[in-house]
Amino acid sequence: MGRHGWYAGDRRWRLTALVGVGVAVLALVVTLLHTLPGDGSTAGTTPDGDKVHGTPATPPGDLGPRVGWGFTHTQFSADEGSGTAVERVEERLGEQPLPQIQHIMGWGADNPEPVEGRYDFEEMDRRIDFVRATGGTPVVTLCCAPDWMKGGRSGADRTDWSQAALETAPEPEHFADYAALAATVAKRYPDVRHFIVWNEFKGFWNDAEARWDYEGYTELYNLVHKALKQVDEDIMVGGPYLVMDSLDPRQEQNASTSLKGPWGALDQRVLDAFDYWNENKVGADFVVVDGSSYTRDDELVPDEFAATDKFTAVSRWVRERSGDLPLWWAEYYVEPADGDDNRHGWSENRRVAVHASGLMAMAKGGATSGFYWNPEERTGECPGCLWTPTDKSDGGEELPMYGLLSRFGEEFPPGTRYETVSVAADDKPNVRVLADDEAVLVVNTLDRKIGADIDGQKFDMAAYEVKWLKR
């Protein structure tokens, strides 16, 4: 999970080609002035990273730790492109503001502290500005770490953007430095009230014992938690953002004997890591996990819709363990990826239907927040995206996944009390249903037309149709 489009992208501040000997000499002088002994270039950085950026916004309402259903910005997003297309997305999001996650490094953001004490938040600033412009609730994921904190080289011109480097955790001697960076981010964006600590235990694997290094992660988490609370005690912090991997139902090695179902069994090593963090954390305002409905071997068992029952089972297990802290799914996946980590195999109708089933399963398990990993492309076709690419003036148009996510967030916000509605006996095997006192969401799980009788209403449904009923 979470590895799609991590590279920060082209730098807007990159120098254009130099012309003439005089300009080249001047550039050399500037480079020398912006180089610290033993470090790489500091060009494009500033020492005042904690200076408040722009005009902080006031998120709608007193959300507390339950922010609702939203999405994560990835490598490309609607903060860049044609002005007309960007405005189109901003306007649409403004109609139904959604919580939005942005990482501090990668997935559209550059190295925030390429040299110790020197900061570069240009791209992060632009993403936060976009969230502010849409009236959304900004959420920051504190991942990943500058190279100098993880054994790499220091310098604005030296960031290693390989996947292996990005997914390396800070070295223990730099945990305090990373906590200080987190505090800097919090001071820069005082309207960000929700922070997630790290992403999927990246770099926290204990090779010697073939298990997660939950001691190391928890040490980092606790330092970051304390640093953020010192900035503002009202800041809300969550973790551990573990991938809730499941195994084939027939597999016994590493398989949990307590958290399992027709969809498979949870990897016991993940549950052990969660328990350690849960017992040793200094505090948490919400709990964060992620995962897929399919097994680690990309199997959807018993089928793509029944596999989403995993989200319900995991949600209930986590909430029981954590004392009913608000539960977030930072990422969730229902469609296995191909070798290039793309999910283009399904029709959009099928994709939307299975995602709707996944959202319903999380809600039934007690989750209050879930974030769709928006796979936006820079140009061309964009299967599963929330809107069309914003590179052209006719871009930024709503796509079916946006319609589902926006409507789900509107109809089932945090605090929703779900109700049971009548479903005809012959419809029960073929539909998924979620309802409150005002709306009913119905999903046809079949690739054919059906007739349905739900909540006293009779109607036809097309193959994989997602239908909303008013009560």
N, C-alpha and C positions, 0 to 999 in steps of 0.2 A: 504494500500500500504506500501511498504518499510519495512515489518516486517520479511522478509524471511532470515533465517540464520544469526541472528545478533550476536550470541555469539562469542567471540574472539577465542575460541578454546584452545587446549592444549598448554601450555607454553613450548617453546623450552628450557627455562632456568631452568625449574623445577628441584629441587635437586633429585638425585637418592637416593635409600634407603641407609641409613647410616649403616655402619658396625663397630661394636666394641665400647666399652665404651669410648675410647679416642676420636674417631671421633664424638660421640654423644655430649661429653662435648665441643669439639671445635665448633660444630654446634650451641650449646646453646650460647656460647660466641659471635659468629658471629651474631646470631640473636639479642642479646642484643645490640650489637654495631650498628646494623641497625634498631633500634627502637627509635623513638623520643618520648619524654614525651607527653602523651596524644594522640599519633598517633599509627597506626599500623606499621607493618614492612615497611622498605624502601628498602628491598632487591631487586636487579635488577633495581634500579632507579638511576638517575644521576641528579645533580643540574644544569648541563649545557644543558638543553633541546634545547636552541636556537643556539647551535653550528651547523654549516652547516654540513649536512650529505652527505657523499660520494662526487661524482662529479656531480654537477648540469648539466643537459642537456639543450640544446637549442631546444625548440619545433619547428617543421617545419613551416617556414614562419611567417609573422606578422599576427596572427590570429585575434587579437582584441577580442571583446566579442562574436564573432560568431565562435564557435569551430567545428560545424558540428555534425555528427551522430556517437554515440559511445555506450559504455556500462558501467555498474557499477559492480565493484567487490563486491562479497558477501562473505559469511562465508568461502567457499572454492574457491580457484582460482588457476590459473596456475603458481603462484609464488612458489608453493611447489609441490613435488612429484618426480617422476623419472626424473633424469637429462635429459634423452633423450626426454621424453614427454614435459618437460618444454621448452627445446630448440626448439621443433617442433612448439609449440604455439608462442614462441618469433619470430621465423623465419617467420611464417605465418602473424603475426601482423605487422612485419617489412615491409612486402611487400605493405601493405596498412594501414599505421598507423591510429589508431582511438583514439579519446579522451576517457579517462578512469577516472571514479569517484572512489574515496576511502574515506570512512568516517574515522574520527579520533578515534572513539571508537565504538566497535561492528562491525559486518559485516567483520570480519577478523582482526580487530585491537584491541589491549588490551587497558586498562585504561591508557590514556596518562599522567595523573598527579594524581596518587593514593594518594599522600601526597602533600600538598601545597608546591610548589617550588621544588618538586622531580618528575622527568619525566621518562617515559618508552615508547620509540618509536620503540622498536625492531621490532615489526610486521608491524608497519606503514612504517618503513624504508624499509623493504623487499618489500612491495607493491610498494612504490615509485621507488625502484630500478628496479622492473619488468616493470613499465611503461617506465622508462628511456631506458631499454634494448630493448623495442619494438619500440622506436621512437614515442610513443604516446604523446598526450597532457594531462598532469596530471591535474585533477580537484579534489579539496578537499571539501567534505561536512563537515562543522563544526557541527557535532553531533556525539556522545552525550556528556553528562557532567559527570565528575568524581563525585563519591558519596558524597564527602565532600562539594560539591557545591549545593547539593540538599537534604540536611538533613540526609544523610547517614554517614557511618563511614569512617574515613580516614585510609589508609593503603594498601600496595601492596597485602596483603593477605586477604583483606576484601571486594573486589568489589562484589556487588550484581548483578549477571547477569540475574536475572529474567526479563521478559519482562516489567512488571510494573515498576521496578526500572530503567531499561534502558530508558524507555520512559517518565521519569520524567524530567521536565525542571529545570534549575538552579533556586535557590531561588533569588528573586530580589536583596538581599544584596550581592549576588555573581555574578551578571551580569558583573561587572567590572573585576572580577577574570576570568570569561570565556573569556572576550575580551582580557585579557592579555595572556591567553592560545592560543587564535587564533593568536596573534602576535608572540608568540613563535613558532608555527607551520610554519608561514610564513617565519620567519628567518631561520628555520632549512632547509626548502626546497625552496630556492630562485627561483627555476625554476618553481614553481607552481604559475601561474599568475591568476588563476580563483578559487574563493572561493564562495561556497554556504552557506548561514547562516541558520543552523538548518535543520530539516527534518520534514515536514508535521505538523508543529505546535504541535509536541509531548509535552504533558504536559501543553499546553496553552489552557485549556478549562475552561471557567467560569461556574461552576456548578450553582451558584446562579441565573445567568441570562440566562442559557441554550444557551450560545453562545461562540464563540471563544474569548479568552483573547488577542485580537489584540493589545491592549495597551501594555501589557507586552512583547509580541513578538517584537513589533516595538521598544520598549526601548532597548531590547537586541540587535536587529539588528543594531540600530544606534550606539551603543557602539562598537560593533564588526567592523562595517564599518569604524569608525574613527580610531580604533586601527590598522587595516590593512593598511589604507591609510597612517598612520604615519610610518609604516615600509617601504612602498614604494608606492608613489602616483600612480604608474602605475599598481598596483594590481587591478584586476577587481572583483567586489563583486556583488552578486545577491541574491534575495529572492523573495517572501516570502515562496516558496515551499509549497503552500497550496494544499490540495487534492480537486480537483474540482468535488466534489460529485454531482451526479445527481439523481433525484427522478423519480419514475414512472410517466408517463404523466398524469395519472388520480389523482395523489396526489396534494392536494392544500396546506396543512400545510407546511410552510417553503419553498415553491416552488417559484422560480423566475417567474415573469410574463413577463420579457423582454428577458431572455436568456433561450430559450426552443426550442424544436423541436420534431419530431417523436421519437427521442431517449430519451426524457424525459425533465426534467427541472432542472436547477442548483439549489442547495440549496442556498437560499438567504443569509443565515448566512455566507457562504463562500465568497460570493460576497461582503458582508459588511466588512468582515475582509480584503479582498484584497483592497477595496477602502480606508480603514483607513490607511493601510500600505503605499499605493501608495501616499496618501496625506501628510503623516507625516514622511516619510523616509528622511534621510539626503542626500541620493543619491543612485543611483544604476547604474551599467554598463550593466546589463541584468536582465530580469525578469524570475523567475522560478516557474513553477507549476507542478503538476503531477495529475494523475487520470486514471480512467478506462473508456472504452467505454460503459460498462454495468452500470446499476443503482445500488444504494446502496443495493438493494434487489437481486443483481446478475441476473437481467433480461437483456437480449439482445434484445432491441426493435429498429425497427421492426424485425431485424435479426442481425446476428453477423457482417455483412458487412455494412449495413445501420447504425448500431450503431456507427461506427467509424466517422460518420459525426459530432458527438459531438466534436471531436478534432478540426475540422475546425471551428466550431462555437465558441468554447471557445477561440481558438487562436486569432480569429479576435476580440473578445470582449476584451481580455487582451491587445492586441497591441493597440487598439483604446484608452483604458483607460491609458496606460502607455506612450503615446506619441511615439509609434512605437519603443520602446526599443527592442533590440534583445530578442527573446522569446526562452526559453529552456523548454522542458518537461523532468524533471529529472527522471521521471518514467512514463511508460504508460502500460496499461494492456488491453487486448482484450479477454482474456479467463478467465471466472470465476473460482475461486479456490474451492477446496473441503473443508471439515471440518478441514483438516490438513494444509490448505493454499498451497496445491499442485495443479498444473495445468497439469494433465496428461490425461485428458479426450479426447483430440482431436488427430487425426492422425497428423503426422508431416507436411504433405502437406497442410492440412487445417490450421494448426497453422501458417505456413509460409505465406499462402495466406492472412489470416486475419491480421497478423502483417504488411504485405506489405500494405494492405489497410489503416491501422492505420498510418503508416509512411507517406503515400501519403496524408492523411487527414490533418496531422499536417503541412506538407509542403504547402498545398493549403491554410491553414489559416495564413501562414506567419512565422511559426516557422523555426528557422535556426539550432536548435540543439535538439536532442532527445536521451535519454539514455536507452538502453535495460537493464532491471534488470536480469543479467545472473544467472539463477538458478543452478549453477554448483553443482554436487554431488561429494562426495569424491571418491566413487567407484560405479560400476555397471551402470545401465541404467540411462540416463539423458535426459528425454524429454524436448525439448525446449532449451537445452543448446547450447552454441556457439561451444564447442569442447567436445570431450570425456574426462572423468576424467583422470587426470595426475598421478594417483597412480602407474601405470604400464608403462613399457617402450614403449608399443604400444599405449599408450594414447595420448591425445592432438591432435587427428585428427579432422579436420574441420567437423562441422555438418551443416545441411541446414540453420539454423538461422544465422550462421556466414556468409554464402555465401550471404544471403539477405542483412544483415546489412553492410557488407563490400562493396558490389556492390552499394548499395544505397548511401553510403557515398562518393564513388568514382564518381558516375555519377551526384549526386545532392549536391555538396558542397555549403557552404554559398556563397551567391551572385548569385546563379543560377536564371536565368530568365526562367520561365516556359511558355510553349507555348500550344496552343490548337491544337489538331490534329483531323483528320476526323475519325469518328467511325460509321460504318454502323448502320442504325436505329434499325435493329433487334438484334444488339449486345449490344446496350447501356444498357439494363436492366441487362445484364449478366456479364459485365466487369467493372473493375476500371482501369483508365488510367492516367498516369502522364508523361509529356514529356518536354524536353528542345530542343535545336537545334541539339543535337547530339544523344540522346537516348530516347527511349519510354519504360516505364514500364507498362506491362499489366497483370492484375490479372483476372483469371476466377473464378467467385464467385459461380459457380455451382459444385455440386458433380457428374458431368458427363462431357463427352467429348463434345466440341463445335467446330464449325468452326467460325473463326473471320475474319473481314475485317477492319483493322485499319491502318490509315496513309498510305493508298494505298497499303498495304501488306495483302495478304490473307494467312491464315495458320490455322492449327488445334491446339487446346489446350486440354490437358488432364484435368481431374477433379482437381479443385483447383490449376491449374498450374500457376506459376509465370514466365512470359516470358519477356526477354529484346530484344528490337529491335534497330538496328542501323539506323540512318537517313542519 
